[in-house]
Amino acid sequence: MTMANTTIGRAGRALAAAAALGLAGLSAAPAQAAGETVKPPAQSWSFSGPFGKYDAGQLQRGFKIYSEVCASCHALSLVAFRNLHEYGGPGFTEDQARAIAEDHKVQDGPNDAGEMFERPGRLSDRFPKPFPNENAARAANGGAYPPDFSLLAKARTYERGFPTFLFDIVTQYQEQGPDYIHALLTGYAEPKHGEKPPRPGLHYNTYFPGHWIAMAQPIQDGQVEYTDGTPATVDQYGKDIAAFMMWAAEPHMAARKGTGMVVLIFLLIFGALLYFTKRRVWSAVH
Amino acid sequence: MQGHSTYQPKGVAKWFEDRLPIVGLIHSSAVAYPVPRNLNYFWTFGGILTFMLVAQILTGVVLAMHYTPETTKAFLSVEKIMRDVNYGWLLRYLHANGASMFFIAVYIHIFRGLYYGSYKAPREVLWILGVLIFLLMMATAFMGYVLPWGQMSFWGATVITNLFSALPGVGTAIVTWLWGGFSVDNPTLNRFFALHYLLPFMIAGIVGLHIWALHHVGQNNPTGVEVKDFRKETVPFTPYATLKDAFALVCFIAFFSWFVFYTPNYLGHADNYIEANPLVTPAHIVPEWYFLPFYAILRAIPSKLGGVLMMFGAIAVLFILPWLDTSKVRSAKYRPMFQIFFWIFAANAVLLGWLGSRPAVEPYVTISRFSTFWYFFHFLVILPVLGLTEKTRPVPNSIADSVLGGAPATPASAVAAPERNG
């Protein structure tokens, strides 16, 4: 919004609106995605299904990857340091979370002299952004804007198709986002048929819609050191960062699924009691 | 309607009743009210819908306490609800999924009315009030979807409000007036929030009239035959209908809970977890599932104005349905040809929904046109003609004949198995 307000203005937005209208198919123009998409292979996630929980060790590994590799470009602006020790998360202690917060410099102010200043982070702070604004982020990344990680695991998906999308209700499959993120990180490859990028600085990725992504392969085997014996491979990194991002996007999942089980058991018992009461009462008129 | 209140207050209650007979009113409409004894479980959706309306208003009022209707803060305020408000995730998922559940229930309710001819005399006004509620629900749901200010919120609002620009002459001026500016922006979000808060109370008002009309003319029933003998053919609302409705409601809440607690984003769109950006158009702009059949009709017509008129016409035709269906027989149980066309219509409606989710390319466009044609053909041609030409099965003389097995001049195979409400 801010960009639109400052740089593009009304005319631009009216044009965008008109473009949307065309894309919506009113003029029978096809609403095509940027190109063909390849379905990401489904991974096995500890947090899938009715009893699924985040694996605290995996979230801590994912957090390590985020801190050492991703955080230099990708923000995590909706997550607070206190979230790191909250129920259902990566399972840091409060002291560990505070130490992590203090490792980050957070801008505060203005002070009595009217100056902004930096101080060590507190538990109540959110993760500071790597760039002061979108323009700075684009300038540092060849024109591309590295997306904020906070909601990405819920903001990425792929089409499940018929009839799979119906089965998903029963199987409770909700992991398109993490599957896609894992696939993206492991999906860097040589372009098929020697295709050339549409503009320089793009990289071929099997799973990115349209295949040409601005981000170079961000992580290599062995780049992040694991101390718990987990293999330090890109495949494993992909799973761990995707799990971490799912937690960042849905931090209350453990509470949600736990509550759901209690609610369903209550409804089952209450429903059964109602059913038999109803039968008893109606038996008089049948 | 017969069988009215037997409420006989004493003491303070009588003193109060003489001054404001509201307890007697509640007693006559929710306790003594006579219910046809042969209703099946499709008749429990009225109660379920009332519950959903109340649930949406309650969760919505609390959400509004935490929400900020301003373009730079709306998306973040919703995320704050999801992350920092106690049980905020539960409130928001209940409200967002609740909208879908509301529509699932209302579609079942409408198709029940279509199947059993519940729109026919003397229930035309009851039916029209229902169509009005449906229209208001769609307006409310559409504006509610804009509030989180995600990509689909913004672009959905842009596409739908732009439809009015198709009106000749005044179209552009109307769209500018709707937006409160020259694009979907802060004034649009503000007024959508105000209206999203207002409309549910208007729905509640019309629901009151809908129930009033229902209690005046009495419920239809699977035979479509009016109640003749209240003593033999009806049961008092409480405890009979109350318990049956309660059981159906608990089953529905269990279904609802499955989505809220286990697949809360299944019915939503991933793009709405990206903050609205007027400079980036999503690859596919798709409305929520409950609008898809109407969206398919909109896109099926090559002219924009034509599409808009057909889309609104698809709902307008429901208003005159009581006069389009010429058959004297209400229930599809005794109308073999109508039954076939009913199921074709239902399948076609689902097909339209699927087509609405597809991009506007071949072969979907051509199929959409056939499907749209059939939607209107069903109402405007099949129903009037069928009522005059169809050979119906013998209708039982009374509900009692149908329920208690004393089948009169009807062959045994003609009347379906007696409705058992267990």
Interface residues (C-beta under 8 A of the other chain):
Chain A: M1 T2 M3 A4 I8 R10 G12 R13 A14 A16 A17 A19 A20 L21 L23 A24 G25 L26 S27 A28 A29 P30 A31 Q32 A33 A34 P50 L78 N83 S150 L151 K154 A155 R156 T157 F162 D168 I169 Q172 Q174 Q176 G177 P209 A249 P251 H252 A255 R256 K257 T259 G260 M261 V263 L264 L267 L268 F270 G271 L274 Y275 T277 K278 R279 V281 W282 V285 H286
Chain B: R37 T71 T72 L76 E79 M82 R83 W89 L90 Y93 W155 T158 V159 N162 G181 F182 S183 V184 D185 V235 P239 Y240 L243 K244 A246 F247 V250 C251 I253 A254 S257 W258 F259 V260 F261 Y262 T263 P264 N265 Y266 A270 D271 Y273 I274 A276 N277 P278 L279 T281 A283 H284 I285 L298 R299 P302 K304 G307 W354 P359 A360 V361 V365 R420 N421 G422
